[in-house]
Structures are given as structure tokens and as C-alpha cells.
């Protein structure tokens, strides 16, 4: 089964958020897919945690190593279609990339972002419930 995974779910697993074990259970045997933008969002999330003193540089670098061990298939997104979706839903392109990806692969979206879940439901995309 394909699953579209976003930054929030990946970060929750890496930094051992309370949802970690359940997220891992949901993805056992799944092929994780993400638009390439998620890779850069991961770096941004860790830089934000550094800035807020939520973790040390050594912890961030160790987390990046853990992130690299997650088997994710990176895919390109059709920017024009994603921008149409962003305009239609009045959302940022990064969210539209994930939604477009879920639609293209006819795969459920795994995210902890409630707003993104709502947008997915609004356009009849499935969500992997956690």
C-alpha cells in the first residue's frame, strides 16, 4: 500500500512524539511517498527546533541520521496542477503538493496537521487515520 507522508508525521517519529509508535504501526509494510518539498521542510523543522532551543545541534544531526534511514520515495509534482489546487483551496503550495501527490497516487495521506486533513477531506482524498 502506498502512503503519502508529510513532515509532521516524519518529525513525530524522529523526535519520539507521543504519536510515534502508532505512526510506525500504521506504516509497517507501506511504501512511503512524498513530494521532494518535504525533504526541505524537514531541514526547516529542525532549524526551528534549534532556534527555539528544543534540541541541541548534536541532537538535530542525530535526528537527521535517523531521518535518512526512513525509506521514502521522493516524487516530482506538477507545479501547475498544485498551484491550481492551492488557489482553489486557498492554501500554501507546500500543502497543495501533498494533496496533489495523494490524488496522483490515489493513496491516503498521513499527517498530524488537522488543517491539511480537513483540506484533504474537502476534496475527497483519503486520510490514514491515526
Buried (B, 14 or more C-beta within 10 A) or exposed (E): EBBBBBBBBBBBBBBEBEBBEEBEEBBEEBEBBBBEBBBEBBEEBBEEBBEEEEBEEEBBEEBEEEBEEBEBEEBEBEEEBBBEBBEEBEBEBBBBBBBBBBBBBEBBBBBBBEEBBEBBEEEEBEBBEB
